[in-house]
Amino acid sequence: MCEFCVQHGEGKKWYKNMSNYSREVFLQVNSEEKLKHFLLHFGQSMRDGLARASTWRKRLPAIYDFLVYPWLTNRQKKSHFGQILPIEDMEYIVDHVQSIVRLPCICRKINTGNAKRCCYAVGLDMTHILKDQPDFCEFDRIDRDTAKEEMRRLDQEGFSHSVWTFQTPFIGAICNCDQNCMAYKIQYRLQLAQVMWKGEYVAEVDWDRCRGCRHCQKNCFFDAIRFDHRHHKCYVDVRNCYGCGTCRVVCQQNAISLLDRRSVPLVADSW
């Protein structure tokens, strides 16, 4: 299990510990005034922070990797950190939280100018705060069945799913992301900091079923799917796999499954 599961999971996956979505935990680590300030400056701070970090990494890459990367990672772990989840675990969360509010995606707005409504505030009802935030005021409440239907559709479209803290361990949001996600850009493409854990799972391809269509390879954000030209089969480089499950969706042969990360020695401790 990841570091958060050990610290905040109470014997289970930390995002399945429903106390982490509660007002009690929120008040232990945060306040409404702090959250208002965070949300008000969220978009601008991402833009400015990304620009500064990118500049410093280009100028002083060795110093950045040795000092800045771990410092930023530790700061993110305390404030706003996520983890990739497969659709099954997302549905578990939706089935157990009390409030679900659909939000515009600020990451996508920053990258593309289009704030697709594919993010969800979950658990604690914060609509009285969201209504005063320019980036988040265009929200609407939805029920569990609608949320799960939308997330399944996004899953079919190749979006990965994740949960996010607002002062760890309080979990306040579910995100459904493509390659326009700022977390993906910061962590994977630019390697500026770790801002999310890999999933609790890794994918595996059944070669007896695989027909080598390579649809899974095209659908993988993280370059974890490889193609064996000799055998005309796909396989998973588990070192890159985030366990999101988006490769399963497009496999017409049902050849891909998810394994518990801890059962694969090469990546059992890779988060």
Secondary structure, DSSP 8 states (H G I E B T S, - for coil): --HHHHHHSTTS-GGG-GGGGSHHHHHHH--HHHHHHHHHTHHHHHHHHHHHHHHHHHH-HHHIIIIIHHHHHHHHHHHS-EEEE-HHHHHHHHHH-S-EEEE--HHHHHHHS---S-EEEESS--HHHHTT-TTT-S-EE--HHHHHHHHHHHHHTT-EEEEEESSTT-EEEEEEE-TT-HHHIIIIIS-----EE--SEEEEE-TTT-----HHHHH-TTS-EEEETTTTEEEE-TTT-----HHHHT-TT--EEEEEGGGSGGGTT--
